[in-house]
Amino acid sequence: MATHTAQAQPAGWTQASPFNITESSGATLTDYQIRLVLDTASMVTAGQLRADAADLRFGTAASGGTLMDYYIERGVNTASTVVWVKVPTIPALATTAFFIFSGNPAATSASTINTFDYTDAVANSATQQVVVGQPGGVTNSQRGFRFKPNQDILVTDFGKYEPSGTTRYLTLFDVATQAKLAQQQVSGPANTYTYAQLAQPLMLTKDTEYIMEIYQGASDGYYFGSSTQINPVLTYLDMRYCNGCTQDTFPTNYLNAIHYGFPDFQFRTTKQVSPAPVYALGNVATTLSLTSSSNSVGVGASVTLTATVSTPSAAGTVTFLDGGTPIAGCSAVPVVAGAAQCTTSDLPLGARSLTAVYDSATGYTASTSAPFSLQVTPLVSGTAIPTLSEWGIACMALVLAGLGLGGLSRSRARQERA
C-alpha cells in the first residue's frame, strides 16, 4: 500500500493514504463494518508505521474528519493485516474516498471491539441462554454443541450455566482440523449464566463448523434436555460429547436435538447487505462532464456553465477554460454535491471551445471534460444579428417577389385607388 505525506491530516500523524469504497446495493449504509486487508509490513519497513500498528487510524477526510472505529483482527506487521473499519456513512450507488493514517510514534492503539454491533447478553448469546431439562451427568467429561455461523462473528467471552457453581473450562474447537482455538476458565454461581472475557477475541468464519464444550471434573454436574435452541446468527448442528476425557479432548460422540452443559459464548456482529460494498486502495477515479445553459448567446449575454464530477461525493474545485485560458471569475469554483457552476458574460465573439478541469481534493483523481462548443454572436443596434432561420425567411420573401407575387399585390392596390 503506497502512502504519502499529506499537507493536512490529524495532528501528530505524518502519513496519509486514500482508499475508496463502492456501494452497489442501492442503499445508503450507516455504521457499516468493512473488512480491509493491508500490507502493514511494507509500511513498517518504510518507517511509516509502528511495528505494533498502534498508530494506525482511519478517517473520513484527508485532515482526519471523523476518525472511525476500527479493529485489528490479525496479522500486524505482515503483508495481510486484517482490519475491520466501522464507516459512519457510505452513500448509495457511489464510490467514496476515505483515508488511512499512520506515522505517529507516540500513539497508542485505538483498536476496539466496539467496531462491531452488540445488543445485550441474551441477544448476543450463542444459545440465547438456553435453560432446559434437569441436572445430573457424567464426571470427567465434556458436553457441548456443534454449530456454524451464518456470517462472520467476533467471539469476545465464554460463559456457562451449570448446577454446581464451580470453575469450569470452556473450550472452542475447529471441527475440520480438531484444533483447540480458545480455552477459558469461567467462575460463577450455580444456575446463573456467567461469562469471562477472552484474552484475545476470536473471529469465526461464516459456514465454518465449530464445537463449544464445557468440562466436568470429578465432582461437577451439568444440565441436559431436549432442545436445538440457538441464536439466529448461528445454525445448530448437533450435541457433541466425550466421557473419561479432559478439557483438551476433541469430542467425537454426538446426539441430535439436545443440549447438554450448558456452555455459551458472547459475540458481536457486522451489518449485512447484498451485494456487499467493495474497497480499493488508492484514489477514486473520476470523469468530468461540461454542459451549458445555451449553445448560442449574443456577445455580452450571460451563460451558465455546469461541470459535473462522476462521483457525487467528490470535493475540490473546477476551473472553466475558453480555448485553454481560464474564464474570468470561473477559476477554482468549489464542487458542491458533485458539481460546480459558473455564470459569465465575458466570452468573446465567435466560436468558443470550452473545457472544465477538476482539481481534485485528496482521495480523488483530477479530470478534464471533453470540449464544449458555444457560439457567441455579434449585436446590431443592441440586437443580435438575425439567426440563420431569420435570414431564411427574408430570402423566401425575395424569392416570392421574384415570382411576381409582389407585383400582383401592387396592381391590386392601384385598382382599389382607382
ChimeraX attribute file (.defattr): number of C-alpha atoms within 10 A of each C-alpha:
attribute: neighborCount
match mode: 1-to-1
recipient: residues
	/A:1	15
	/A:2	11
	/A:3	17
	/A:4	12
	/A:5	15
	/A:6	16
	/A:7	11
	/A:8	15
	/A:9	19
	/A:10	20
	/A:11	9
	/A:12	13
	/A:13	23
	/A:14	20
	/A:15	23
	/A:16	29
	/A:17	22
	/A:18	26
	/A:19	20
	/A:20	20
	/A:21	20
	/A:22	19
	/A:23	22
	/A:24	18
	/A:25	14
	/A:26	12
	/A:27	13
	/A:28	14
	/A:29	19
	/A:30	13
	/A:31	18
	/A:32	22
	/A:33	24
	/A:34	19
	/A:35	19
	/A:36	17
	/A:37	16
	/A:38	19
	/A:39	17
	/A:40	25
	/A:41	22
	/A:42	16
	/A:43	23
	/A:44	19
	/A:45	12
	/A:46	10
	/A:47	13
	/A:48	26
	/A:49	25
	/A:50	23
	/A:51	17
	/A:52	13
	/A:53	26
	/A:54	20
	/A:55	22
	/A:56	24
	/A:57	25
	/A:58	25
	/A:59	24
	/A:60	19
	/A:61	21
	/A:62	23
	/A:63	18
	/A:64	21
	/A:65	14
	/A:66	12
	/A:67	19
	/A:68	19
	/A:69	22
	/A:70	24
	/A:71	20
	/A:72	22
	/A:73	18
	/A:74	14
	/A:75	16
	/A:76	21
	/A:77	20
	/A:78	16
	/A:79	15
	/A:80	15
	/A:81	18
	/A:82	18
	/A:83	19
	/A:84	22
	/A:85	22
	/A:86	23
	/A:87	23
	/A:88	16
	/A:89	13
	/A:90	21
	/A:91	18
	/A:92	16
	/A:93	16
	/A:94	18
	/A:95	26
	/A:96	24
	/A:97	29
	/A:98	27
	/A:99	27
	/A:100	20
	/A:101	28
	/A:102	27
	/A:103	23
	/A:104	21
	/A:105	17
	/A:106	10
	/A:107	16
	/A:108	13
	/A:109	13
	/A:110	16
	/A:111	20
	/A:112	12
	/A:113	19
	/A:114	12
	/A:115	23
	/A:116	22
	/A:117	19
	/A:118	15
	/A:119	11
	/A:120	11
	/A:121	16
	/A:122	14
	/A:123	17
	/A:124	21
	/A:125	23
	/A:126	28
	/A:127	23
	/A:128	17
	/A:129	23
	/A:130	20
	/A:131	20
	/A:132	16
	/A:133	14
	/A:134	12
	/A:135	15
	/A:136	14
	/A:137	16
	/A:138	17
	/A:139	17
	/A:140	18
	/A:141	23
	/A:142	31
	/A:143	29
	/A:144	27
	/A:145	30
	/A:146	22
	/A:147	21
	/A:148	20
	/A:149	20
	/A:150	15
	/A:151	17
	/A:152	18
	/A:153	21
	/A:154	20
	/A:155	22
	/A:156	19
	/A:157	21
	/A:158	28
	/A:159	27
	/A:160	30
	/A:161	24
	/A:162	28
	/A:163	18
	/A:164	18
	/A:165	16
	/A:166	17
	/A:167	16
	/A:168	22
	/A:169	23
	/A:170	27
	/A:171	25
	/A:172	24
	/A:173	22
	/A:174	18
	/A:175	18
	/A:176	9
	/A:177	8
	/A:178	15
	/A:179	14
	/A:180	17
	/A:181	13
	/A:182	17
	/A:183	19
	/A:184	19
	/A:185	18
	/A:186	19
	/A:187	16
	/A:188	19
	/A:189	15
	/A:190	14
	/A:191	15
	/A:192	15
	/A:193	19
	/A:194	19
	/A:195	22
	/A:196	18
	/A:197	16
	/A:198	15
	/A:199	11
	/A:200	11
	/A:201	16
	/A:202	17
	/A:203	16
	/A:204	20
	/A:205	15
	/A:206	14
	/A:207	14
	/A:208	15
	/A:209	18
	/A:210	23
	/A:211	25
	/A:212	27
	/A:213	32
	/A:214	31
	/A:215	28
	/A:216	28
	/A:217	19
	/A:218	9
	/A:219	10
	/A:220	20
	/A:221	22
	/A:222	25
	/A:223	21
	/A:224	20
	/A:225	15
	/A:226	12
	/A:227	17
	/A:228	18
	/A:229	18
	/A:230	19
	/A:231	18
	/A:232	14
	/A:233	18
	/A:234	18
	/A:235	18
	/A:236	22
	/A:237	19
	/A:238	18
	/A:239	26
	/A:240	23
	/A:241	24
	/A:242	21
	/A:243	15
	/A:244	11
	/A:245	17
	/A:246	16
	/A:247	21
	/A:248	17
	/A:249	20
	/A:250	22
	/A:251	26
	/A:252	11
	/A:253	12
	/A:254	16
	/A:255	13
	/A:256	14
	/A:257	14
	/A:258	20
	/A:259	27
	/A:260	27
	/A:261	29
	/A:262	25
	/A:263	31
	/A:264	27
	/A:265	24
	/A:266	24
	/A:267	26
	/A:268	22
	/A:269	19
	/A:270	20
	/A:271	15
	/A:272	12
	/A:273	13
	/A:274	10
	/A:275	10
	/A:276	13
	/A:277	22
	/A:278	14
	/A:279	19
	/A:280	14
	/A:281	20
	/A:282	19
	/A:283	20
	/A:284	23
	/A:285	15
	/A:286	18
	/A:287	16
	/A:288	21
	/A:289	20
	/A:290	22
	/A:291	19
	/A:292	18
	/A:293	12
	/A:294	12
	/A:295	12
	/A:296	17
	/A:297	19
	/A:298	21
	/A:299	18
	/A:300	16
	/A:301	13
	/A:302	15
	/A:303	19
	/A:304	13
	/A:305	21
	/A:306	17
	/A:307	26
	/A:308	23
	/A:309	26
	/A:310	17
	/A:311	21
	/A:312	18
	/A:313	18
	/A:314	26
	/A:315	23
	/A:316	19
	/A:317	20
	/A:318	29
	/A:319	24
	/A:320	29
	/A:321	19
	/A:322	19
	/A:323	12
	/A:324	11
	/A:325	11
	/A:326	17
	/A:327	18
	/A:328	15
	/A:329	13
	/A:330	18
	/A:331	16
	/A:332	16
	/A:333	19
	/A:334	18
	/A:335	23
	/A:336	16
	/A:337	13
	/A:338	18
	/A:339	25
	/A:340	25
	/A:341	20
	/A:342	20
	/A:343	14
	/A:344	15
	/A:345	15
	/A:346	14
	/A:347	21
	/A:348	15
	/A:349	15
	/A:350	14
	/A:351	13
	/A:352	18
	/A:353	15
	/A:354	23
	/A:355	25
	/A:356	29
	/A:357	23
	/A:358	31
	/A:359	20
	/A:360	19
	/A:361	17
	/A:362	24
	/A:363	24
	/A:364	26
	/A:365	16
	/A:366	21
	/A:367	19
	/A:368	20
	/A:369	19
	/A:370	15
	/A:371	17
	/A:372	17
	/A:373	16
	/A:374	19
	/A:375	18
	/A:376	20
	/A:377	19
	/A:378	17
	/A:379	14
	/A:380	8
	/A:381	6
	/A:382	8
	/A:383	9
	/A:384	14
	/A:385	14
	/A:386	13
	/A:387	9
	/A:388	9
	/A:389	9
	/A:390	10
	/A:391	11
	/A:392	11
	/A:393	11
	/A:394	11
	/A:395	12
	/A:396	11
	/A:397	12
	/A:398	11
	/A:399	13
	/A:400	12
	/A:401	14
	/A:402	11
	/A:403	10
	/A:404	11
	/A:405	12
	/A:406	14
	/A:407	13
	/A:408	11
	/A:409	11
	/A:410	11
	/A:411	10
	/A:412	11
	/A:413	11
	/A:414	9
	/A:415	8
	/A:416	7
	/A:417	6
	/A:418	6
